[in-house]
Amino acid sequence: MSVDGWNTVLVLGGIRSGKSEFAESLVADAPTVRYLATAADASADDAEWAARLAAHRARRPETWSTEETAADPRRLADVIAAAEPNETLLVDDLGGWVTVLLDPAHQPADDTATIAELAAAVRSCAARLVLVSPEVGLSLVPTTPLGRAFTDALGAANRAVADACDAVVLVVAGQPAWLKPTPARAASVPAQAGPAPAEPAVNGTAGAAEPAALPEVLTPAVPPPAAPPAEPATPWAAPTMALPMVATGLVIQPGMELPMPDEYAGPQAIERLATLDVPGAGLGALERVVGFAAATQGTPTPAPWGSVRVLLLHGDHAGGASAGTVAGESARRARQARAGEGALARLAAESGASLQVVAAPAAAPMEDEPALSGEQVEAALREGWRLAEQAADAGVRLLVLAACGAGTEAAAAAVLAATAGAEPPAVLGRVLTDAGEIDDAAWMRRCAAVRDALHRTRRSPRGAKDVLAELGGGDIAIATGVLLGATARRVPVMLDGPVGLAAGMVSRDLAGQARHWCLLADHGGDPAARLAADVLGLTPLLDVRLDLGEGANALAALPLLRSVLALAATLPTHPSLTAGAFGRQEPEPGEDEEEDEREFVEPEPAGPGPTTTEPDGQPVDPSGRRAG
């Protein structure tokens, strides 16, 4: 099937939308297909309907077999439930099935029970299954009783089957839009579902004053990545609040009320993992990724992050903070990234992530004077916010913070000492030369610079903006603005290194909600990153400890995290939790009911326990019936 990892797909669409052709393309790779035709044969005086049926028959390959279910609408559920794992079924369509179901010839009939039977059969289907159905919910309410009965029954059938299917796609004018969930990759996309267009570079605005243009967004092409389908912008990433504005632009101030992730979706996603059909104990520590993605996406079945942007912050720190670094090395790294070269650009290309190199204002020697002026801090915070808004407007679903400036480790250590009371030598990593040798003299000069800066500012306020101005510098200030802007737009941020984690420490005083939108792939062995993660409550997912620059660990882990989310979204429920319902047997005619009740023995549950949960969080018993 063209949609990797999914067993059952519901294809919705309007009249002449191309839904049937799209559904047929999904099973085009199957050697044989059982085509379940649900519509009744055309009457002798309806030539147009007969022509439609003939066109459908003409498109089916000779290797496909056709079965008619119009004579008995309940037979469709039986055929689906009895299908073997090596079979491929195509049902076209549920509109014809509902029409037959409501036909007076089948009345009185319990259409609600029959729809429930069909949904249960789809949920437990072992074969590959594609169902086609008209989407009539966007039209006006019919004016006739029969028309209303049809739309109501078809709407109920679509909802029940969509809930039971692994994936749902809506075809509009020949263009598929994936509703549940957005696929991470399509192995064989039909013609009308071509590759997503490249993301445009969108310049955000921040107030009445005209801001400078944001840096160009690059998409490294070496090696060519397998680009995932673009995810459409959703209300979940829309602006969430009316922010204070003045003539100079956005006002970023302490105590901002920004949104929190969905407190229910995360636990529901973790509970849902226990119901999946996996051969072992599950995802282990990576369950946290699923819970985080569910909370930040607002759904118990989160999709893999399709559109990812790396923000590489380049800003040097003068003075003793940069002791032991080669002059001009960080600028060379930034130029290399802009050209799509180097380790970070290569990892971004492998992950299909765009890369944006951001120039931050250089920081003065913090041991002698403030690293930035107050005006520079305000401008840097607004610049970071604009970068996050630009990404959200372009449909980015995950931001990765990276940095390549000289002296960033010492600046982060100074911020950590000011905000968490850390001792500089304890949070400053060893300094390595280009030859890979430890430079203790450079490490001592860095420690001295941080110590002198803390002594100089010992009577200064310790507010967020004060810390950024005195110690943090431009790269940490921009990173802080990115975290705040991403939080306002509900875009998660993956941290990896001292700059991003130092920004997380500063952001607590401006908006405490920001840390809940942050994910830490690996602390990389950096002592400052390790302490900041502990203070922020961020548990590293991995312990890879690549030493390729800030951001490299996150990009190296990204394919694994995407795979985990794809598994969690697409694996079916364990068969023991989707078995057919059982209950009290009906007595035979003439049989004594009291005796029957005495002889009937309730079978033991086949599932792992008395109750479990469905993906929507509702409890069900082992037979698959919802409790309550």
C-alpha positions, -999 to +999 in steps of 0.1 A: +000+000+000+012+035-007+008+047+029+036+031+049+027+013+081-011+017+079-035-012+076-068+006+070-075+038+052-107+058+047-108+080+016-135+107+017-144+131-010-172+149-028-189+141-061-163+138-089-135+147-065-113+119-076-117+099-044-122+065-061-092+070-084-071+080-054-082+049-034-074+027-064-039+041-065-033+032-029-038-005-037-022-004-071+009-023-058-011-052-046-009-084-068-046-091-062-074-070-049-109-080-037-132-051-049-163-049-028-190-031-048-218-019-025-241-001-049-272-017-064-274-023-101-288+006-122-324+005-132-332+001-169-342+037-173-311+052-156-285+052-183-263+078-167-259+057-135-252+026-156-225+045-174-209+055-140-209+018-129-194+008-162-166+033-159-157+020-124-156-016-138-135-006-167-107+008-144-103-024-125-073-046-135-079-081-146-062-094-114-089-079-093-120-098-082-153-081-077-179-090-050-214-075-048-228-068-013-259-049-023-282-078-017-273-079+020-257-047+035-247-067+067-225-090+046-200-062+041-189-064+078-187-102+076-164-101+045-141-075+061-139-093+094-131-126+077-104-113+054-069-128+057-037-108+065-023-114+030-054-100+012-061-064+000-097-051+000-112-020-016-147-010-006-164+015-030-183+030-015-201+036+018-226+059+002-240+031-019-239+008+012-260+033+033-284+037+004-290-001+004-291-002+042-320+024+042-338+007+013-374-002+024-367-038+012-343-041+042-367-025+068-372-027+096-334-026+100-313-013+129-289+009+109-271+021+141-262-015+150-252-023+115-229+007+113-214-003+146-208-038+133-190-024+103-168-002+124-159-031+146-150-052+116-128-025+102-110-021+135-102-058+137-095-063+100-063-083+094-062-075+057-051-043+040-083-023+036-092+009+018-127+022+020-142+050-001-171+072+011-188+105+000-184+135+023-218+150+025-214+169+057-205+201+039-237+205+020-270+220+031-294+199+052-317+181+028-353+193+027-368+158+024-371+132+052-354+106+031-325+129+023-320+138+059-321+101+069-294+094+043-271+122+053-275+114+090-268+077+085-238+083+061-224+109+085-226+084+114-210+057+092-181+080+082-174+090+118-175+054+130-153+041+103-129+070+104-124+063+141-117+027+134-092+033+105-055+039+109-056+068+084-082+092+069-077+113+037-100+139+022-098+143-016-108+177-028-106+185-066-082+156-070-059+168-042-055+146-011-054+162+024-045+138+051-067+142+082-056+113+104-027+115+109-005+135+085+018+108+069+055+110+075+063+096+040+045+082+010+062+055-010+040+058-040+021+090-043-006+093-069-003+119-096-026+144-080-007+143-047+026+156-060+055+168-038+048+197-015+061+231-026+092+244-010+085+266+021+086+303+013+107+327+033+082+348+052+093+380+069+075+386+101+066+420+116+070+432+151+052+465+156+048+499+139+085+503+132+097+486+100+121+458+111+151+446+092+147+417+069+152+383+086+180+360+074+174+338+044+160+304+051+182+277+034+173+241+026+206+222+022+204+198-008+235+177-003+227+149-001+192+153-014+168+145+014+135+126+010+113+156+017+082+148+038+049+162+028+043+197+040+019+199+070-008+225+065-010+254+090-036+247+117-054+268+143-031+251+168-002+273+157-023+305+154-015+336+175-029+330+210-030+364+227-031+401+222+004+411+231+013+446+244+027+469+217+043+503+217+056+525+190+089+505+189+072+472+185+064+442+207+069+445+245+085+414+260+082+417+298+083+394+329+051+375+338+038+371+302+008+347+300+016+323+272-002+290+264+006+256+280+006+223+261-026+202+263-026+186+297-049+158+287-035+147+253+000+137+266-013+112+293-039+099+268-011+092+242+009+073+268-021+052+278-028+045+242+007+031+237-002+002+261-029-009+237-007-011+205+002-044+189+040-045+196+061-077+202+080-064+232+075-041+262+071-009+241+090+023+234+108+025+267+123+059+275+111+072+242+075+071+254+083+106+266+086+118+230+051+106+222+037+123+253+055+155+245+044+155+209+008+147+219+007+176+244+022+201+220+001+190+191-031+187+212-039+151+201-035+117+216-022+104+182+006+129+173+021+130+138+059+129+132+073+164+127+072+169+090+086+204+087+116+212+109+138+243+109+172+247+125+181+282+138+219+285+139+228+315+161+262+330+154+274+356+179+309+359+194+318+369+229+349+390+234+374+389+262+383+359+283+351+341+274+365+331+241+400+321+254+414+291+235+393+296+203+408+304+169+400+339+157+375+338+128+366+301+133+330+307+143+325+330+113+339+303+090+314+278+105+286+302+098+297+308+062+300+271+058+264+265+070+251+292+047+267+274+018+250+241+028+283+226+039+297+212+071+284+188+097+253+207+108+241+214+072+248+178+063+227+165+092+199+190+084+199+178+048+197+141+059+167+150+081+150+172+055+152+202+077+156+238+066+185+258+080+185+295+089+218+312+100+211+341+123+237+368+130+236+379+166+252+411+180+287+405+193+290+407+231+315+429+248+339+414+274+316+407+303+344+409+329+348+446+320+314+459+309+279+448+301+278+423+272+249+442+255+231+475+261+195+475+272+183+485+237+203+457+221+187+432+245+152+444+236+160+442+199+175+407+202+144+395+221+121+408+194+143+394+167+141+359+182+103+363+186+100+373+149+121+343+139+097+320+157+066+336+141+082+334+107+087+297+112+051+292+125+037+311+095+057+289+071+042+257+087+072+247+107+063+221+133+096+219+152+124+243+158+160+232+166+182+257+184+219+256+175+249+280+180+284+284+167+298+316+184+331+319+202+328+321+240+292+307+241+302+281+268+315+308+292+285+330+286+261+302+293+281+293+325+278+329+336+241+329+331+238+297+349+258+310+378+236+341+380+203+323+377+209+289+395+238+298+419+263+275+401+300+277+406+317+287+373+344+259+374+317+233+379+297+243+348+326+252+324+337+223+302+373+216+293+388+235+264+402+215+235+426+228+209+423+220+172+447+191+177+423+176+203+445+184+233+432+198+266+441+235+271+440+241+309+453+276+306+425+287+283+400+270+307+414+290+336+411+323+317+375+315+309+368+308+346+385+340+356+363+360+331+331+345+345+343+351+381+352+387+374+319+393+355+299+380+385+320+401+409+314+432+387+276+426+387+273+414+423+250+444+432+232+444+399+196+432+396+191+396+385+161+401+363+159+383+330+168+413+309+195+423+333+212+389+331+211+390+293+225+425+292+253+420+317+263+384+310+243+366+282+250+384+250+232+385+217+230+348+209+214+339+242+191+369+240+179+359+205+175+323+217+153+335+246+131+354+221+128+323+200+116+303+230+090+329+239+077+334+203+076+296+197+056+292+230+031+319+219+026+301+186+026+266+202+057+254+183+079+230+202+116+236+204+144+210+206+173+223+227+209+209+223+237+228+240+245+256+264+231+285+245+196+270+242+195+258+278+208+291+291+180+308+272+156+284+288+169+295+323+164+332+314+129+326+299+115+313+332+113+349+345+096+362+313+071+333+308+073+302+329+053+283+303+082+283+278+101+253+293+071+231+288+075+235+250+111+224+251+126+190+243+161+179+251+176+152+229+210+150+247+230+171+271+261+162+251+282+158+282+284+196+287+283+204+324+263+236+319+238+219+298+235+191+323+228+214+352+204+237+333+184+206+321+181+194+357+169+228+369+144+231+340+131+196+345+142+184+310+153+148+309+176+139+280+162+113+257+195+099+245+232+098+256+249+100+223+274+128+231+283+138+196+308+166+197+300+182+163+287+216+176+255+227+193+225+213+175+242+182+160+229+159+187+193+171+181+195+165+143+212+131+148+183+121+170+156+135+149+151+105+125+148+082+155+122+104+172+102+107+139+102+069+136+089+066+172+061+090+165+053+072+132+051+039+150+029+053+178+005+069+153+002+039+129+005+007+147-029-011+152-044-020+185-035-054+199-060-081+186-068-091+222-083-056+227-103-056+195-120-090+196-156-094+188-181-087+215-196-114+236-225-115+260-256-134+271-268-159+246-304-157+235-326-188+244-338-210+217-376-208+210-395-228+236-364-231+258-369-221+294-352-188+300-345-195+337-327-228+328-308-210+300-295-184+324-284-211+348-265-231+322-248-201+305-213-195+317-196-162+310-163-168+292-131-155+308-118-122+293-093-128+266-075-095+271-047-086+295-070-071+321-106-061+328-104-027+311-081-007+289-085+025+269-093+035+233-072+063+216-098+089+226-092+080+263-126+063+268-124+029+287-134-002+269-137-038+281-117-066+264-144-073+239-140-039+224-171-023+238-168+011+254-176+013+291-205+035+303 
